[in-house]
Amino acid sequence: MSPTASDGAKVRTRVRIPLTFADGYATTAEAVTFDGLADGREHLALILGEAGDTPLVRLHSECLTGDVFGSARCDCGPQLREAVQLISEAGGILLYLRQEGRDIGLYNKLDAYALQDGGLDTYQANAALGLPEDARDYTAAAQMLGALGVGELDLLTNNPEKARQLTELGVRLRDTVPTGVHSTPDNLRYLRAKIDHTGHTISLAG
């Protein structure tokens, strides 16, 4: 990564998409695709609400189990739902990044789940598989923001690594806005691991 890593991407297509969630919340997004992203993947930007000079932005890594099937083992689905509403109200952009399982892939993520059932936490399970704890690189995200003409933003996240990487890539952050805490009996151990291993700013009772 470098301060010039955000160069080179261009907007490919813009299209309006009505969104409706299982709880009935509905909004409309402008979906934006790109050419020239560094990793060659089909990442997507959803422009929501009326974005001003400093949009609210979330980098959301794809989670098929949580986003689509409503798995309670993580907080990804509730975070996505929350982010769409918050960004729609404030005006901004949700970057939907194709980085399943902190970028180890769907099958590896499910392999890691099996190890977690044996007692490992989410990061230990990745390591036991010979994989990085978190393999995500946000160069493409910085490129997408550059292609959309974003000069400065407020970042919706509880993950300090996202802020660190974007800053290194030359993205100007005005503020960091924490996500909500979406804890359940099924994901409490997962959330505690995120706090302990990577310093996520999540406040858990007890």
SULGI-V890207 format. One line per field, one symbol per residue. ss: DSSP state (H for helix, E for strand, - for the rest). psi: psi as a letter, one per 40 degrees, with the letter a starting at -180 (. if undefined). A space follows every 10 residues. Layout:
ss->???
psi->???
This chain:
ss->---------E EEEEEEEEEE -----EEEEE EEEEE----- ---EEEEE-- ---EEEEEEE E--HHHHH-- -----HHHHH HHHHHHHHHH -EEEEEE--H HHH--HHHHH HHHHHHH--- -HHHHHHH-- --------HH HHHHHHH--- -EEEEE---H HHHHHHHH-- -EEEEEE--- -------HHH HHHHHHHH-- ------
psi->iieeeeieii hdihihhhhh ideehiihih hhiiieidee igihhhhhag hadgihhhhh hhgdddddef heeaeddddd dddddddddd hahhhhhgfh fffeiddddd dddddddeei idddddddef iidhehhfdd dddddddefh diihhhiehd ddddddddee hhhdihhiii hgiiddeddd dddddddefi ghhhi.
